[in-house]
Amino acid sequence: MLCVGTPSRRSAPLSIIEESMARSRYKFFSGDPLPYFITAATINWLPLFNNPEIAKTIFESLAFMQKEKRLMLHAYVLMENHLHLVASADNLSKQLANFKSFTARQCIDYYSAHNNEFILNQLAVTNNDHRTDREYQFWQEGVHPEQIHSQEMLEQKVQYIHYNPVRRGYVDEPENWRYSSARNFVGLAAVLDVE
């Protein structure tokens, strides 16, 4: 049984897990009930989440999606330039696309309202030439989804997420990073709930 946060969470039948292990690990599967490990990074790995207002935008959007039952979060960490999630949803690919689109617009609007030409120039310069539908690009393309097909893999991904700030030398213990579900796992107040 895949279980994070709540022991009552039910796992997919073994046949789904066995079938999924033979597939590519970097795509979403239609109708898949299993959680995924997700990485979403800012364009050119710009350290945009160092700004508390930008981080707040990310967390408010995720909280909204949770409240509306559009996304189940099992683990998360927000670093200065990327976000890791273990998440599940009925249509996770669509939900993450909506999340990235909405947060990109909100963050770009924030930088515009604050006349932060330095950041806007970096977002404009890094905009792919083949894109004609936008002036700026906030997120890198894709989220590199990895389907979590076993309890062992789930535990490994959660540990990877939680120890990300430790490996970077930002904190000594995972639960000391404010923007991490490691806090939830040890009973401390956290910016988001996890299931």
C-alpha positions in Angstrom: 0.0 0.0 0.0 1.3 3.5 -0.9 0.9 5.5 2.2 2.0 9.0 3.1 0.5 11.1 5.9 -2.7 9.0 6.4 -2.4 5.2 6.8 -6.0 4.8 5.4 -4.9 5.9 1.9 -5.7 3.1 -0.5 -3.2 2.0 -3.2 -3.8 0.9 -6.7 -4.2 -2.8 -7.5 -0.9 -4.6 -8.0 -1.7 -5.1 -11.7 -1.7 -1.3 -12.3 1.6 -1.0 -10.5 3.2 -3.9 -12.5 1.8 -2.5 -15.8 3.1 1.0 -14.9 6.7 -0.2 -14.2 7.1 -1.1 -17.8 6.3 2.4 -19.1 8.3 5.5 -19.3 8.7 7.3 -16.0 8.6 10.8 -17.5 4.9 11.1 -18.6 1.5 11.1 -17.1 -0.8 8.2 -17.7 -4.5 8.7 -18.3 -6.8 7.8 -15.4 -3.8 7.0 -13.2 -4.7 6.8 -9.5 -1.0 6.7 -8.4 0.9 9.8 -7.1 3.7 11.4 -9.0 7.0 13.0 -8.1 7.0 16.4 -9.9 9.7 19.0 -10.4 8.8 22.5 -11.7 11.7 24.9 -12.2 11.9 28.6 -13.0 13.2 29.5 -16.4 17.0 29.3 -16.4 16.8 28.3 -12.7 16.4 32.0 -11.7 16.1 32.3 -7.9 12.7 33.9 -8.0 11.2 32.1 -4.9 13.6 34.0 -2.7 11.0 36.8 -2.8 8.5 36.0 -0.1 5.6 37.5 -2.2 6.4 35.1 -5.1 6.6 32.1 -2.7 3.3 33.2 -1.2 1.7 33.2 -4.7 2.9 29.6 -5.2 1.5 28.4 -1.8 -1.8 30.2 -2.1 -2.4 28.6 -5.5 -1.6 25.2 -4.2 -3.8 25.7 -1.2 -6.6 26.8 -3.5 -6.2 23.7 -5.6 -6.3 21.6 -2.4 -9.4 23.3 -1.1 -11.2 22.8 -4.4 -10.2 19.1 -4.4 -8.3 19.6 -7.6 -5.0 18.4 -6.2 -3.8 16.1 -3.3 -0.4 17.0 -1.9 1.5 14.3 -0.2 4.9 16.1 0.1 6.4 19.4 -1.1 9.4 21.6 -0.9 9.9 25.0 -2.4 13.5 26.0 -3.0 14.9 29.3 -4.5 14.3 28.2 -8.1 12.3 25.0 -8.1 9.4 23.2 -6.6 9.2 19.5 -5.8 5.8 17.8 -5.2 4.5 14.4 -4.6 0.9 14.9 -5.7 -2.1 13.1 -7.2 -5.2 14.3 -9.0 -7.9 13.0 -11.4 -6.1 14.8 -14.2 -2.8 15.8 -12.7 -1.3 16.9 -16.0 -4.1 19.4 -16.6 -4.1 20.6 -13.0 -0.3 21.3 -13.0 -0.6 23.1 -16.4 -3.3 25.3 -14.9 -1.2 25.9 -11.8 1.8 26.9 -13.8 -0.1 29.1 -16.1 -1.9 30.9 -13.2 1.2 31.4 -11.1 3.3 32.5 -14.0 0.7 35.2 -14.8 0.5 36.3 -11.1 4.3 36.5 -10.7 4.9 38.3 -13.9 2.1 40.8 -12.9 3.8 41.3 -9.6 7.1 42.1 -11.2 5.4 44.4 -13.6 3.5 46.2 -10.9 6.8 46.7 -8.9 8.6 47.9 -12.0 11.2 45.1 -11.6 12.8 45.5 -15.0 15.8 43.4 -14.1 13.7 40.3 -13.5 11.3 41.0 -16.4 14.3 41.4 -18.8 15.6 38.0 -17.7 12.2 36.4 -18.2 11.8 38.1 -21.6 15.4 37.2 -22.8 14.9 33.6 -21.8 11.6 33.4 -23.6 11.9 30.7 -26.3 11.9 32.3 -29.8 9.3 29.8 -31.0 6.8 31.2 -28.5 4.7 34.0 -29.9 1.8 33.8 -27.4 3.6 35.5 -24.5 6.1 38.2 -23.8 7.6 36.4 -20.7 8.3 32.9 -19.6 8.3 32.2 -15.9 8.5 28.3 -15.7 10.6 25.9 -17.6 8.6 23.6 -19.9 7.3 20.4 -18.4 7.3 19.0 -14.9 9.3 15.7 -15.4 6.6 13.5 -13.8 7.7 10.2 -12.3 5.0 7.8 -11.4 5.4 6.5 -7.9 4.7 2.8 -8.1 5.8 1.4 -4.8 6.0 2.3 -1.1 9.8 2.2 -1.3 9.8 4.7 -4.2 7.4 6.9 -2.3 9.5 7.0 0.8 12.6 7.7 -1.3 11.0 10.6 -3.1 9.6 12.1 0.1 13.1 11.8 1.7 14.7 13.4 -1.3 12.2 16.3 -1.2 12.6 16.9 2.6 16.4 16.7 2.5 16.8 19.1 -0.5 17.4 22.2 1.7 19.8 20.1 3.9 21.8 19.0 0.9 22.0 22.6 -0.2 23.4 23.7 3.2 20.4 26.0 4.0 19.4 24.1 7.2 20.7 21.3 9.4 17.4 19.5 9.7 14.6 19.1 7.1 11.9 20.4 9.4 13.8 23.7 9.8 13.0 24.7 6.2 9.8 26.8 6.3 8.7 25.8 2.8 8.7 22.1 3.3 6.2 19.3 4.2 9.0 17.9 6.5 7.3 20.2 9.1 4.0 18.4 8.6 5.7 15.0 9.1 7.0 16.0 12.6 3.9 17.8 13.7 5.0 21.4 13.2 3.0 24.2 11.7 3.5 24.3 7.9 2.5 26.5 5.0 0.4 23.7 3.4 -1.4 20.6 4.6 -0.5 17.2 3.2 -2.5 14.0 2.9 
